Amino acid sequence: MKSFFKYLLATVVGMLIVALIMFFVMIGSLGSLLSKSSAPAAPVKDNSVLQIDLNKTVNDQARAAGLSGISPLNPKFDMSKSLGLNEMLRVIEAAKNDDKIKGIYLNCENAGLGLATTQELHKALSDFKETGKYIYSYADGYSLSEYHLASLADSVFMQPQGMLNFQGLGARLMFYTRFLQKVGVEMQVIRHGQFKSAVEPYFRTDMSPANRHQYEVMFGSMWPAILADVSASRGLSEARLNEIADSLLGFTAPGALRAGLVDALVPRSYIKEKILPARMGVADSLWEKDLNIVSYGDYLANLDAAKTKKAKDKIAVIYAEGEIVGGEGSGSDIGTDLAAQIQKAVKDKNVKALVLRVNSPGGSVLTADIIYQELMKVKERMPVVASYGNYAASGGYYISCMADKIFAQPNTLTGSIGVFGTIPNTQELLTKKLGFDFDEVKTNKNATAFKSMSRPMSAYEKAVMQQNIEEIYEGFVSKVAAGRGMTWAQVDSIGQGRVWSGTNALQIGLVDSLGGLEDALAYAASLAGLENYTTVEYPKEKDFMTQLMEMFSAKASAKMQMRMTEEMGAEWSEAYRLLMQVRDAKEPQVWARMEDVVVFE
């Protein structure tokens, strides 16, 4: 009878899993069929306005949502394509030169914008305005990054009961030391670099003086870049903007209006019923019939449909976006498979240059080195130029430090040249609190070194780990020194795990120029002697079934953390990441990664 129920239960569970898989396959097939059967976008009419809805996280590379639209915390299905900075820049540039497009309606609602991404879009929209075209912006409420972008609009509108976050930059770090003590876990940490603060939460309860200093310097260079843009757009002095931020004068909608941060408090419908018709010379009563509004998706579809014969010469754009993980990566992180994508890109004899777009806080040293070595081989054949997004820190800097030229945004976070290793000691938790006992047998003195987290490391094991960390750090610094034309000592003096803003990084030689992806492409073309070229992007998107299988793999925990960050906030996400790190620490982890910071902006 026991066997009967066991097999019955196994059968039921198996059937449920199969049904779940079939359900996802049907959803994927339906989404594919819908996308293929949908009618082509209508042609753009004269006197049109382009509506850009910033209602999703803006990735560097656009990708189909696939299974990423499914949330384990708040199940919902969104099979639409994600927003990609690459496509947004293309759309804005095309609209700038399109006589039929007279303006842009920027709908800033729940936009996921990093500070460097915002700066790149800000420049593209500023170039659009220089042609004499207009931009209007609306949101129920604005975060700082949303407002930074919206401030360049001819008019900024907000819902009468909305809130506007213009209060400066700040960070709040979570420390785990007392929690770990309570549960009986000691996180044994080996690091090189006084600024390598990613491990401080394991043994401190506050920021070290070095860490506090680096953030004060970093934010001190990032905030003025935002102030300068907003000041130029809104006609408010930087001193006045700082006064508004210090006193929270723009926090409420009426306060934002009085402070001059917005131009009017109106319901959303008012934009299409009054503002746009007036600008386009359309009577209010006829706006539904005569107002020519082109959606971002339709305009992009028209661009794709209108593609002419491509130039023979190509520049490969490699997107390195997400945390660098051990083994093969997924759609949300960087793995060793990126090296294979690089190989695939340069096998094309028409590829004459490579642009590496980095948006990563770092991660696995081993994976970073595999990618670095692959790019070094590419550099022997063609120019390699790097473009930095929101992050290019630690391992993100490691993989790109050999580039012929590095471009960053003023608010890019980069550097963090340092290494650390961690292994939990759960002896007190398992033995003293839970009553587990352990014994071992071995052929050699250190046969079980680094293989168990149920005991502390010996002094000799710590020395071996420290030597490993020192050698990896020495190699990291040597690679940067060779790539940047510096001495080892010069790199070490600005390394030590310290994080720099793009502005600071330019001053100390870690990057060469402030600029975006388009600047990097133009420079790569000049190095390769190209006047006409087309771009090809990698990595190529994984098919639906591959994404489905990954969802049931070990990488599901990383995706869970991403969803927790989006839906519950970064502090809850940090707690989840800590638990997963303790769970998965079966051997020492060596990382080149900057810390996770909750930035209030």
C-alpha positions as CSV (number, residue, x, y, z in Angstrom):
1,M,0.0,0.0,0.0
2,K,2.8,2.4,0.8
3,S,4.4,1.7,-2.6
4,F,1.0,2.3,-4.2
5,F,0.7,5.8,-2.7
6,K,4.3,6.6,-3.4
7,Y,3.9,5.8,-7.1
8,L,0.5,7.5,-7.2
9,L,2.1,10.7,-5.7
10,A,5.0,10.5,-8.2
11,T,2.6,10.1,-11.1
12,V,0.4,13.1,-9.9
13,V,3.5,15.3,-9.5
14,G,4.8,14.2,-12.9
15,M,1.5,15.0,-14.6
16,L,1.4,18.4,-12.9
17,I,5.0,19.2,-14.2
18,V,4.1,18.0,-17.7
19,A,0.9,20.1,-17.6
20,L,2.8,23.1,-16.4
21,I,5.4,22.7,-19.2
22,M,2.7,22.3,-21.8
23,F,0.9,25.4,-20.5
24,F,4.0,27.5,-20.9
25,V,4.6,26.0,-24.3
26,M,1.1,26.9,-25.4
27,I,1.5,30.5,-24.0
28,G,4.8,30.8,-25.9
29,S,3.2,29.5,-29.1
30,L,0.3,31.8,-28.7
31,G,2.5,34.8,-28.2
32,S,4.5,33.8,-31.3
33,L,1.4,33.3,-33.4
34,L,0.0,36.6,-32.3
35,S,3.2,38.4,-33.1
36,K,3.4,36.8,-36.6
37,S,-0.3,37.3,-37.4
38,S,-0.5,40.8,-36.3
39,A,-1.2,43.4,-39.0
40,P,1.7,45.5,-40.1
41,A,2.1,49.0,-38.6
42,A,0.2,51.7,-40.3
43,P,2.4,54.2,-42.2
44,V,3.3,57.4,-40.4
45,K,1.1,60.3,-41.4
46,D,2.1,64.0,-41.7
47,N,2.0,66.1,-38.6
48,S,2.4,63.1,-36.2
49,V,3.7,62.9,-32.7
50,L,5.7,59.9,-31.5
51,Q,4.5,58.5,-28.1
52,I,7.2,56.7,-26.1
53,D,5.9,54.8,-23.0
54,L,8.6,54.3,-20.5
55,N,6.7,51.7,-18.5
56,K,9.3,49.0,-18.2
57,T,12.9,48.5,-17.3
58,V,15.2,49.7,-20.0
59,N,17.8,47.1,-20.8
60,D,20.8,47.8,-23.0
61,Q,19.7,45.2,-25.5
62,A,16.0,44.8,-26.4
63,R,14.8,41.2,-25.9
64,A,11.5,39.4,-26.1
65,A,9.9,39.0,-22.7
66,G,9.6,35.2,-23.0
67,L,9.4,33.7,-19.5
68,S,10.8,36.9,-18.0
69,G,7.2,38.3,-18.0
70,I,6.2,35.7,-15.4
71,S,6.6,36.7,-11.8
72,P,6.8,34.1,-9.0
73,L,5.7,36.7,-6.5
74,N,2.9,38.3,-8.5
75,P,2.0,35.9,-11.4
76,K,1.2,37.6,-14.6
77,F,1.9,37.2,-18.2
78,D,3.5,39.9,-20.4
79,M,4.7,38.5,-23.7
80,S,5.6,41.9,-25.1
81,K,9.1,42.9,-26.0
82,S,11.2,44.6,-23.3
83,L,12.5,48.1,-23.9
84,G,16.1,48.2,-25.2
85,L,18.3,51.3,-25.1
86,N,19.7,50.2,-28.5
87,E,16.3,50.4,-30.2
88,M,15.3,53.5,-28.3
89,L,18.3,55.4,-29.6
90,R,17.6,54.2,-33.1
91,V,13.9,55.3,-32.9
92,I,14.8,58.8,-31.5
93,E,17.5,59.3,-34.2
94,A,15.1,58.3,-37.0
95,A,12.3,60.5,-35.6
96,K,14.7,63.4,-35.4
97,N,15.2,63.2,-39.2
98,D,11.6,62.3,-40.1
99,D,9.7,65.3,-41.4
100,K,6.4,63.6,-40.5
101,I,7.3,63.5,-36.8
102,K,6.8,66.9,-35.2
103,G,7.3,66.0,-31.6
104,I,7.5,63.4,-28.9
105,Y,5.1,62.6,-26.1
106,L,7.1,61.1,-23.3
107,N,5.0,59.0,-21.0
108,C,7.2,58.5,-17.9
109,E,5.4,55.9,-15.8
110,N,7.2,53.2,-13.7
111,A,10.3,53.5,-15.9
112,G,13.2,51.3,-14.9
113,L,16.0,53.7,-15.7
114,G,19.6,53.5,-14.5
115,L,21.3,56.9,-14.0
116,A,23.7,56.3,-16.9
117,T,20.9,55.0,-19.2
118,T,19.0,58.2,-18.4
119,Q,22.0,60.3,-19.5
120,E,22.3,58.5,-22.8
121,L,18.6,59.0,-23.5
122,H,18.8,62.6,-22.3
123,K,21.5,63.3,-24.9
124,A,19.4,61.6,-27.7
125,L,16.3,63.6,-26.8
126,S,18.3,66.9,-26.6
127,D,19.6,66.3,-30.1
128,F,16.0,65.7,-31.2
129,K,14.9,69.1,-29.7
130,E,17.8,70.9,-31.5
131,T,16.0,70.3,-34.8
132,G,13.2,72.6,-33.5
133,K,10.8,69.7,-32.7
134,Y,9.0,69.6,-29.4
135,I,8.8,67.2,-26.4
136,Y,6.0,66.9,-23.8
137,S,6.3,64.8,-20.8
138,Y,3.7,63.3,-18.4
139,A,3.6,61.1,-15.4
140,D,1.5,60.4,-12.3
141,G,4.7,60.9,-10.4
142,Y,8.4,61.1,-11.1
143,S,11.4,59.4,-9.7
144,L,14.7,61.3,-9.9
145,S,15.9,59.4,-13.0
146,E,12.5,59.9,-14.7
147,Y,12.4,63.6,-13.9
148,H,16.0,64.0,-15.0
149,L,14.9,62.7,-18.4
150,A,11.6,64.5,-18.4
151,S,13.1,67.9,-17.4
152,L,14.3,68.6,-20.9
153,A,10.7,68.6,-22.3
154,D,9.2,71.8,-23.5
155,S,6.6,71.3,-20.8
156,V,6.5,68.8,-17.9
157,F,3.1,67.7,-16.7
158,M,2.1,65.7,-13.7
159,Q,-1.1,64.3,-12.1
160,P,-2.5,66.7,-9.5
161,Q,-2.0,64.3,-6.6
162,G,1.3,62.9,-7.8
163,M,4.7,63.1,-6.1
164,L,8.1,64.1,-7.5
165,N,11.4,62.8,-6.0
166,F,14.0,65.5,-6.4
167,Q,16.0,65.1,-3.2
168,G,19.5,64.2,-4.2
169,L,21.3,60.8,-4.3
170,G,21.7,58.5,-1.3
171,A,22.4,54.9,-0.5
172,R,21.3,52.6,2.2
173,L,23.4,49.4,2.9
174,M,22.2,46.3,4.7
175,F,24.5,44.6,7.2
176,Y,24.1,41.0,8.2
177,T,26.6,40.6,11.0
178,R,24.2,40.5,13.9
179,F,21.7,38.3,12.0
180,L,24.4,35.8,11.2
181,Q,25.5,35.8,14.9
182,K,22.0,35.1,16.0
183,V,21.6,32.1,13.7
184,G,25.1,30.8,14.3
185,V,26.8,31.5,11.0
186,E,30.2,33.0,10.5
187,M,31.0,34.3,7.0
188,Q,34.8,33.8,6.6
189,V,36.0,36.6,4.3
190,I,39.3,37.0,2.5
191,R,39.7,40.1,0.4
192,H,42.2,42.5,-1.1
193,G,41.4,46.2,-1.2
194,Q,40.4,48.5,1.6
195,F,37.5,49.8,-0.6
196,K,36.3,46.3,-1.5
197,S,33.2,46.8,0.6
198,A,31.0,44.1,-0.9
199,V,32.0,41.9,2.1
200,E,31.6,44.5,4.9
201,P,28.0,43.5,5.6
202,Y,29.4,40.1,6.9
203,F,31.6,41.5,9.6
204,R,30.5,45.1,10.3
205,T,27.3,46.8,11.4
206,D,28.0,50.1,9.6
207,M,30.0,51.5,6.7
208,S,33.8,51.7,7.1
209,P,35.4,55.1,6.8
210,A,36.9,54.1,3.5
211,N,33.6,52.9,2.1
212,R,31.8,56.0,3.3
213,H,34.5,58.2,1.7
214,Q,34.3,56.5,-1.7
215,Y,30.5,56.9,-1.9
216,E,30.7,60.6,-0.8
217,V,33.2,61.2,-3.6
218,M,31.2,59.1,-6.1
219,F,27.9,60.7,-5.4
220,G,29.6,64.1,-5.2
221,S,30.5,63.8,-8.9
222,M,27.3,62.2,-10.0
223,W,24.8,64.7,-8.6
224,P,26.4,67.8,-10.3
225,A,25.9,66.1,-13.7
226,I,22.1,65.7,-13.0
227,L,21.9,69.3,-11.6
228,A,23.6,70.7,-14.7
229,D,21.1,69.0,-17.0
230,V,18.1,70.0,-15.0
231,S,19.3,73.6,-14.5
232,A,19.9,74.0,-18.3
233,S,16.4,72.6,-19.1
234,R,14.4,74.3,-16.4
235,G,16.1,77.7,-16.1
236,L,16.7,77.1,-12.4
237,S,20.2,77.8,-10.9
238,E,22.0,74.8,-9.4
239,A,22.0,76.6,-6.0
240,R,18.2,76.8,-6.2
241,L,17.9,73.2,-7.2
242,N,20.0,72.1,-4.2
243,E,17.7,74.2,-2.0
244,I,14.7,72.5,-3.5
245,A,16.3,69.1,-2.9
246,D,17.4,69.9,0.7
247,S,14.0,71.2,1.7
248,L,11.9,68.6,-0.3
249,L,10.1,71.6,-1.8
250,G,9.1,69.6,-4.9
251,F,7.9,66.4,-3.1
252,T,4.2,67.1,-3.5
253,A,2.5,68.0,-6.8
254,P,1.6,71.6,-5.7
255,G,5.2,72.0,-4.3
256,A,6.7,70.8,-7.6
257,L,4.6,73.4,-9.4
258,R,5.5,76.2,-7.1
259,A,9.2,75.2,-7.3
260,G,9.2,75.4,-11.1
261,L,9.9,71.7,-11.5
262,V,6.7,71.1,-13.5
263,D,4.6,73.3,-15.7
264,A,1.0,72.2,-14.9
265,L,-0.9,69.7,-12.9
266,V,-3.5,68.0,-15.1
267,P,-5.1,64.6,-15.6
268,R,-3.5,62.3,-18.2
269,S,-6.4,62.7,-20.6
270,Y,-5.8,66.4,-20.8
271,I,-2.5,65.9,-22.8
272,K,-4.4,64.3,-25.7
273,E,-7.5,66.3,-25.4
274,K,-6.0,69.8,-25.1
275,I,-2.2,70.0,-25.1
276,L,-1.3,68.0,-28.2
277,P,-4.3,69.1,-30.3
278,A,-3.4,72.8,-29.7
279,R,0.2,72.2,-30.7
280,M,-0.8,70.2,-33.8
281,G,-3.5,72.6,-34.9
282,V,-6.3,70.2,-34.3
283,A,-9.7,71.3,-32.8
284,D,-10.3,69.9,-29.3
285,S,-13.6,68.3,-30.3
286,L,-12.0,66.3,-33.1
287,W,-8.9,65.1,-31.4
288,E,-9.9,61.4,-31.4
289,K,-10.3,61.5,-35.2
290,D,-7.6,63.8,-36.3
291,L,-4.7,63.5,-33.9
292,N,-1.9,61.5,-35.4
293,I,-0.2,59.7,-32.5
294,V,2.3,57.0,-33.5
295,S,3.3,54.4,-30.8
296,Y,6.9,53.6,-30.2
297,G,6.2,49.9,-31.2
298,D,4.5,50.9,-34.5
299,Y,7.3,53.4,-35.4
300,L,10.0,50.7,-34.7
301,A,8.0,48.2,-36.8
302,N,8.0,50.8,-39.7
303,L,11.7,51.2,-39.3
304,D,12.3,47.5,-39.5
305,A,10.0,47.2,-42.5
306,A,11.8,50.0,-44.3
307,K,15.3,48.6,-43.9
308,T,17.2,48.8,-47.1
309,K,20.1,46.6,-48.3
310,K,22.7,46.6,-45.6
311,A,26.2,47.7,-46.0
312,K,28.7,44.8,-46.5
313,D,31.0,45.9,-43.6
314,K,29.8,45.3,-40.1
315,I,30.6,46.2,-36.5
316,A,29.7,43.5,-34.0
317,V,28.1,44.9,-30.8
318,I,28.5,42.4,-27.9
319,Y,26.2,43.1,-24.9
320,A,27.6,42.0,-21.6
321,E,24.6,42.8,-19.3
322,G,24.0,41.4,-15.8
323,E,26.0,39.7,-13.1
324,I,28.9,37.5,-14.2
325,V,28.1,34.0,-13.1
326,G,29.9,30.7,-13.1
327,G,29.2,28.4,-16.0
328,E,26.8,29.2,-18.8
329,G,24.7,32.3,-18.3
330,S,21.0,33.0,-18.9
331,G,19.1,35.9,-20.4
332,S,19.6,38.0,-17.2
333,D,23.3,37.4,-16.5
334,I,26.7,36.8,-18.2
335,G,28.2,33.3,-18.4
336,T,31.0,31.6,-20.3
337,D,28.7,31.3,-23.3
338,L,29.4,34.9,-24.0
339,A,32.9,33.9,-25.1
340,A,31.2,31.6,-27.6
341,Q,29.0,34.4,-28.8
342,I,32.2,36.6,-29.4
343,Q,33.7,33.7,-31.4
344,K,30.6,33.5,-33.5
345,A,30.5,37.2,-34.2
346,V,34.1,37.5,-35.4
347,K,33.9,34.4,-37.6
348,D,32.0,36.6,-40.0
349,K,34.7,37.9,-42.4
350,N,32.7,41.1,-42.9
351,V,32.9,42.1,-39.2
352,K,35.7,44.7,-39.1
353,A,35.4,45.9,-35.5
354,L,33.8,45.0,-32.1
355,V,32.1,47.2,-29.6
356,L,31.7,45.7,-26.1
357,R,28.7,47.2,-24.3
358,V,29.1,46.5,-20.6
359,N,26.4,46.9,-18.0
360,S,27.6,44.7,-15.1
361,P,28.6,44.9,-11.5
362,G,31.0,42.0,-12.0
363,G,30.9,38.5,-10.4
364,S,32.8,35.3,-11.1
365,V,36.6,35.8,-11.7
366,L,36.9,32.6,-13.7
367,T,34.1,33.6,-16.1
368,A,35.5,37.1,-16.4
369,D,38.9,35.8,-17.3
370,I,37.5,33.5,-20.0
371,I,35.7,36.4,-21.7
372,Y,38.8,38.6,-21.3
373,Q,41.0,36.1,-23.0
374,E,38.6,35.7,-25.9
375,L,38.5,39.5,-26.4
376,M,42.3,39.6,-26.3
377,K,42.4,37.3,-29.3
378,V,39.8,39.4,-31.1
379,K,42.0,42.5,-30.5
380,E,44.8,40.9,-32.5
381,R,42.5,40.9,-35.5
382,M,40.4,44.1,-35.2
383,P,39.7,47.2,-33.1
384,V,37.9,46.6,-29.8
385,V,36.0,49.5,-28.2
386,A,34.1,49.5,-24.9
387,S,31.0,51.3,-24.0
388,Y,29.8,51.4,-20.4
389,G,26.2,51.6,-19.2
390,N,25.0,52.0,-15.6
391,Y,27.7,49.6,-14.3
392,A,31.1,48.4,-15.5
393,A,32.6,47.5,-12.2
394,S,35.0,44.9,-10.9
395,G,34.5,41.9,-13.2
396,G,32.7,44.2,-15.6
397,Y,35.8,46.3,-15.8
398,Y,38.1,43.2,-15.9
399,I,36.6,42.0,-19.2
400,S,36.9,45.3,-21.0
401,C,40.1,46.9,-19.7
402,M,42.0,45.9,-22.8
403,A,39.8,47.9,-25.2
404,D,41.4,50.4,-27.6
405,K,39.2,53.1,-26.1
406,I,36.6,53.1,-23.3
407,F,33.5,55.3,-23.2
408,A,31.4,55.9,-20.1
409,Q,28.6,58.1,-19.0
410,P,29.3,60.6,-16.1
411,N,27.1,58.5,-13.8
412,T,28.4,55.1,-14.8
413,L,29.8,53.2,-11.8
414,T,33.1,51.6,-12.7
415,G,36.4,50.5,-11.3
416,S,36.1,48.4,-8.2
417,I,39.4,46.7,-9.1
418,G,39.6,44.2,-6.2
419,V,38.9,40.6,-5.3
420,F,37.3,38.8,-2.4
421,G,36.4,35.3,-1.3
422,T,33.8,33.9,1.1
423,I,33.0,30.6,2.7
424,P,30.4,30.3,5.5
425,N,31.2,28.6,8.8
426,T,27.9,27.1,10.1
427,Q,29.3,25.1,12.9
428,E,27.5,27.0,15.7
429,L,24.2,26.7,13.8
430,L,24.5,23.1,12.9
431,T,26.3,21.7,16.0
432,K,25.3,23.9,18.9
433,K,21.9,25.0,18.0
434,L,20.6,22.2,15.8
435,G,22.5,19.3,17.4
436,F,24.3,17.9,14.3
437,D,27.7,16.2,14.8
438,F,30.4,15.6,12.1
439,D,33.4,13.4,11.7
440,E,35.7,12.8,8.8
441,V,38.3,10.5,7.3
442,K,41.0,11.5,4.9
443,T,44.2,10.4,3.2
444,N,46.0,13.7,3.4
445,K,46.2,16.5,5.9
446,N,44.2,19.0,3.9
447,A,42.0,16.6,1.9
448,T,38.8,18.3,3.3
449,A,40.1,21.9,3.0
450,F,37.4,24.3,1.7
451,K,35.0,21.4,1.2
452,S,32.9,21.9,4.3
453,M,31.1,24.8,5.8
454,S,30.4,22.9,9.1
455,R,33.7,24.0,10.6
456,P,35.9,27.1,10.5
457,M,38.9,27.4,8.2
458,S,42.3,26.6,9.8
459,A,45.0,29.2,9.9
460,Y,46.8,27.4,7.1
461,E,43.6,27.3,5.0
462,K,43.1,31.0,5.5
463,A,46.7,31.6,4.4
464,V,46.2,29.6,1.3
465,M,43.0,31.4,0.5
466,Q,44.7,34.8,1.1
467,Q,47.5,33.9,-1.3
468,N,44.9,32.9,-3.9
469,I,43.2,36.3,-3.5
470,E,46.5,38.2,-3.7
471,E,47.6,36.4,-6.9
472,I,44.2,37.0,-8.5
473,Y,44.3,40.7,-7.5
474,E,47.9,41.0,-8.9
475,G,46.8,39.5,-12.2
476,F,43.7,41.8,-12.3
477,V,45.9,44.9,-11.7
478,S,48.5,43.7,-14.3
479,K,45.7,43.3,-16.9
480,V,44.4,46.8,-16.2
481,A,48.0,48.3,-16.3
482,A,48.7,46.6,-19.7
483,G,45.3,47.8,-21.1
484,R,45.5,51.3,-19.8
485,G,49.2,52.0,-20.3
486,M,49.8,52.5,-16.6
487,T,52.3,51.0,-14.1
488,W,51.2,48.3,-11.7
489,A,51.6,50.8,-8.8
490,Q,49.5,53.4,-10.5
491,V,46.6,51.0,-11.0
492,D,47.0,49.7,-7.4
493,S,46.7,53.2,-6.1
494,I,43.3,53.7,-7.7
495,G,42.3,50.1,-7.3
496,Q,41.9,48.4,-3.8
497,G,38.2,47.8,-4.7
498,R,37.3,51.4,-5.0
499,V,34.2,52.3,-7.1
500,W,34.4,55.5,-9.2
501,S,31.9,57.4,-11.2
502,G,32.4,57.9,-14.9
503,T,33.5,61.5,-14.3
504,N,36.1,60.4,-11.7
505,A,37.2,57.5,-13.8
506,L,38.0,59.9,-16.7
507,Q,40.1,62.0,-14.4
508,I,42.2,59.1,-13.2
509,G,42.6,57.3,-16.5
510,L,40.2,54.3,-16.1
511,V,38.2,55.5,-19.1
512,D,39.1,57.6,-22.1
513,S,36.0,59.6,-22.9
514,L,32.5,60.5,-21.7
515,G,29.9,59.3,-24.2
516,G,27.4,56.6,-25.2
517,L,27.1,53.6,-27.4
518,E,26.8,55.7,-30.6
519,D,30.1,57.4,-29.7
520,A,31.8,54.0,-29.3
521,L,30.4,52.8,-32.6
522,A,31.7,55.9,-34.4
523,Y,35.1,55.6,-32.9
524,A,35.3,51.8,-33.7
525,A,34.3,52.7,-37.3
526,S,37.1,55.3,-37.5
527,L,39.7,52.8,-36.3
528,A,38.5,50.2,-38.8
529,G,38.4,52.8,-41.6
530,L,34.7,52.3,-42.2
531,E,32.4,55.0,-43.7
532,N,29.4,52.8,-44.4
533,Y,28.6,49.9,-42.1
534,T,25.8,48.0,-40.4
535,T,25.7,46.7,-36.8
536,V,25.1,43.1,-35.8
537,E,24.2,42.4,-32.1
538,Y,25.1,39.5,-29.8
539,P,24.2,37.5,-27.9
540,K,21.3,36.2,-30.0
541,E,18.1,35.6,-28.2
542,K,17.4,32.1,-26.9
543,D,14.3,30.4,-28.1
544,F,11.3,29.8,-25.9
545,M,12.0,26.2,-25.0
546,T,15.6,27.0,-23.9
547,Q,14.2,29.7,-21.6
548,L,11.6,27.3,-20.3
549,M,14.3,24.7,-19.4
550,E,16.4,27.4,-17.7
551,M,13.4,28.4,-15.6
552,F,13.5,25.0,-13.9
553,S,17.3,25.1,-13.5
554,A,19.5,26.4,-10.7
555,K,19.4,29.8,-12.3
556,A,15.8,30.2,-11.1
557,S,17.0,31.5,-7.8
558,A,18.8,34.4,-9.5
559,K,15.7,35.2,-11.5
560,M,13.7,35.1,-8.2
561,Q,16.1,37.6,-6.7
562,M,15.6,39.9,-9.7
563,R,11.8,39.7,-9.3
564,M,12.1,40.3,-5.6
565,T,14.2,43.4,-6.3
566,E,11.6,44.7,-8.8
567,E,8.5,43.9,-6.7
568,M,9.6,44.0,-3.0
569,G,12.6,46.3,-3.1
570,A,16.3,45.8,-3.0
571,E,16.5,45.3,0.8
572,W,14.3,42.2,0.7
573,S,16.3,41.0,-2.3
574,E,19.5,41.3,-0.4
575,A,18.2,39.2,2.4
576,Y,17.1,36.5,-0.1
577,R,20.6,36.7,-1.8
578,L,22.3,36.2,1.6
579,L,20.3,33.0,2.3
580,M,21.0,31.6,-1.2
581,Q,24.7,32.4,-0.8
582,V,24.9,30.5,2.5
583,R,22.9,27.6,1.0
584,D,25.1,27.3,-2.1
585,A,28.5,27.8,-0.5
586,K,29.9,24.3,-0.8
587,E,33.3,25.6,-1.8
588,P,35.1,29.0,-1.5
589,Q,33.7,31.6,-3.8
590,V,36.1,34.1,-5.4
591,W,34.5,37.2,-6.8
592,A,35.4,40.4,-8.7
593,R,32.2,42.2,-7.9
594,M,31.0,45.5,-6.4
595,E,28.6,45.6,-3.6
596,D,24.8,45.7,-3.9
597,V,23.6,49.1,-2.9
598,V,20.1,50.4,-2.5
599,V,20.4,53.8,-4.2
600,F,17.6,56.2,-3.3
601,E,17.3,58.5,-6.4
